[in-house]
Structure formats: C-alpha cells, structure tokens
Amino acid sequence: MGKLAITGGAPRRQKPFPAWPIYDRTDARAIQEVLASRNWGGYPFPNERADRFARQFAEFQGAKYGLAVSNGTVAIEIALQTAGIEPGDEVIVPAYTWEGTVGPILRLNAIPVFVDIDPGSYCLDARLIEAAITSRTRALLPVHLGMCFADLDAIRRLARRHQLVVIEDCAHAHGGRWRGQGAGSWGDLGCFSFQSSKLMTAGEGGAVITRNLEYFERAQSYANCGRASVTDRYRRRLIGFNYRLTEFQAALLEGQLRRLPEQAERRRANMDHFEHRLQGAPGLAFLKHDPRVTTRAGYQFVCKYSHFDGVPRSAFLGALEMEGVPCDGLFYEPVYRSALFPVDPKEFPVLSWRRSKPLDLRKASHCPVSERAAYEEAVWLPHHIFLGTRRDAGDAADAVLKVIENIAELRGLKHPAIRQKAMSRAERPRVEKRQW
Ligand SMILES: Cc1ncc(COP(=O)(O)O)c(C=O)c1O
C-alpha cells in the first residue's frame, strides 16, 4: 500500500468541489414565469427574453448587437455564413480546439486550414498565420482557449493587411477582456457557447455578437429560416434554418449573466492562489500571463505536465483524479488527428474541386505544438474546482503536490483510472459518468 489514493492511501480531498451549474430561487421563478406565459419557443424571433438577454450579453462583452441561438457550433456556422464565407474559401483555425470550431467550415463547403498554437498560450500562433494565407483565404477564426487569449492585436493587423474577416470563437471566454474590452467584440463577429460545462450555461445555447448591422441582420435571417430581420435595412434574402433559442434557456441565461462577474472574480482569485502554490513544483509549467489579458475568463485551469520521472501524463492525471481532483489531459486533440473528425471527401465536395486527388485534411497539416499539448503535456482542471473557497483551491494544489512528491509510486503502474485518462473523447462515452 502506498501513500497515493491510487495505490491504496487516503485521498487528499475527501469531499466534492462546488457543483456546477449554480442556480437559485430566482431561476426557478423565471422558469415558472415562462411556463405560465405559454410563450416557450424562440418564435416570434427574437422572442422577448432571448432578445433581452442577447442585448445584455452583447453589451457586457462590448458589442453593439447580440443574437441568442441554439448552441455554440451553430453560432460559428451563422458567423461564417453571415461573413459571406463561400464554397471553396479557406478559413484559418488553430489545430488544437474542439471539433465544433471546425465542422461548421466544412458544413458551408469551405476549407479549414489548420495552424499550430503558441506554446505560451495554447491559442492560435499569430506568427504562423501569414505563411498559411493563400489567395483563397477569407477568414481567421482564433479560439480563446482555456484561460488565455489568441493575440488579437497581431490577428487584427494581419486581417487588415490581407482583408480577412475575424471571427472569434469565445466558447471559453465569457467575461474575458483583452486590453479592457470584451472577448468577441474585437473581431467582426464573436461566437459563444452556453453548453453545460461553460462559464454560463442553459444546458445548451449559443450567441453571436457583432458591431455590424448588416452582419446582425444576416445572422437573424439565417437563424430564423430566412425570414427578414427586425430592422431589414439591407434587405438581404437567404435560405436559413431554425437555430432559435427557447425562452426557458433565455430565462436561465439571464441569471447566469447576473452571477458571472462575482463568480469570475472568485475563480480568478482561487486560480491565482492555486498557481502560486504550485510555482516551482517539478514536472509542472504554466501558461504565460499576457498583460494584455486584463480579465482572464478561466473556463479551465490549463497547465503543462512534463513526463516527470518517466511517468506519463495519464498516470499523473489518474492519480490526481483518485486524490479527489477532477482533471483531464486528452481534452482536445489536434482536430486533424481526432477520431471525431472522420472527414470523408464524398460528403464535402470542396475537398475534390480543382484537384486530381481529394485534399486529405487528416494528413494536410502537422502541428507539433498542438500534438505535444494534446498527447503529452496539457493538463485541464474544470472551473468549478475554483468556485469554492481559497481553502478548496489549496486542497486541489495540495493534491497535485502530493502526487508529484510520490510520483515514484506511479512508475509502471496499471490502473483503470490511468487507462481512462489515456482515452480519447471519442472513446470515452462508454465509461464516462455525467460530469456536469
Ligand atoms: C472551443 C469551442 N468551440 C465551439 C464549441 C461548440 O459549442 P457547443 O457545444 O455549444 O455547440 C465548444 C463547446 O463545446 C468549444 O469548446
């Protein structure tokens, strides 16, 4: 029997961290009001609560217009369509992200071009973008990942120079600010997700924000089956779909937005404490604090593990989970290598246009920093760990230090918790418990 919980010792953290999502009586009242109103759906569009919420949210993030939609994946599709991305256009994306950043590009019969990430932030490396730009490039789609921002200054400079649209994927960045201004309001369009794990959630949901009325009108039409937008100044007609949010979801999101600033402050203080406690710990390294990120969003605490003492990341994480700290390593893969990206050229004709052989997106890119982050190094800790007290965050840090101090117990160890940490997101549903 060892000291670590995975080898038979007592777990360092015996009680769960705060549960997510958080709700209170005001949410129950709001849901009850929607129920009694019999006005449940997203139509007429935008419906009352969804519109009120979208306006408040856009203002909170620093944009003029906001639209609430069914989820973050369609928010990205709407933004691409709104920005006029056409079949055959190329869109530059980071390789290390959720598949939902990339799928909508293919959905519109455009081509995702994968670019590697910056090792200091794990976000799209702006220094590598220019080499990936071709005469067909139309948009840059940076993702503000985990708790960092892509370099928006450099990205906007490049976009201006090459006349590209910038669409920010802010699925992790609610409330985050770059040089004092909200995520999603720097680019031409910003996209958010309100899926269960996110910093604001209604179970599912999404939003698109912009400062451009023409884009806002097109986004409304596209998300509402092609109907005219409320203002209809530009009178653009297009085929649209039903991507509306329900009034129940909007009711929950109003409460989520009200609570976000206080939660963000608590999370930030606890994440800082956690990082401070772990400074100098062998085997660990931290992402850079960019002073231009004036408010960190903190969707997850992301750091790096370095195969300490010959022990792979899956063993470190399996042991940490057994100490009572939820954690992940293979949270994302480079999309081009992910089993959740089984791209078949028969389904996406653009991959064969003007080519003797279809473009094989699974082989077209090699992004070593993304590969290292995905398969060796990245450690992801969910935000709810940091929604409790300073002592809770200290417990999480103690658990990490305990695993590191006793790392020798993990050498060569086989255990179901370790096997699970080596599993990809595609394989996991067979073993995964509900987490959120
Ligand atoms: C980076 C990123 N982009 C896009 C999405 C898609 O959002 P949704 O799950 O709401 O469709 C997610 C969330 O899952 C995400 O994490």
The ligand as a Gaussian input file, in Angstrom:
#p B3LYP/6-31G(d) Opt

LIG

0 1
 C      -13.801000      25.953000     -28.364000
 C      -15.214000      25.545000     -28.630000
 N      -15.790000      25.911000     -29.781000
 C      -17.063000      25.586000     -30.070000
 C      -17.831000      24.856000     -29.192000
 C      -19.217000      24.454000     -29.604000
 O      -20.197000      24.801000     -28.693000
 P      -21.499000      23.898000     -28.465000
 O      -21.098000      22.680000     -27.704000
 O      -22.419000      24.797000     -27.688000
 O      -22.063000      23.577000     -29.794000
 C      -17.273000      24.476000     -27.965000
 C      -18.059000      23.783000     -26.934000
 O      -18.330000      22.690000     -26.805000
 C      -15.923000      24.806000     -27.688000
 O      -15.356000      24.419000     -26.543000

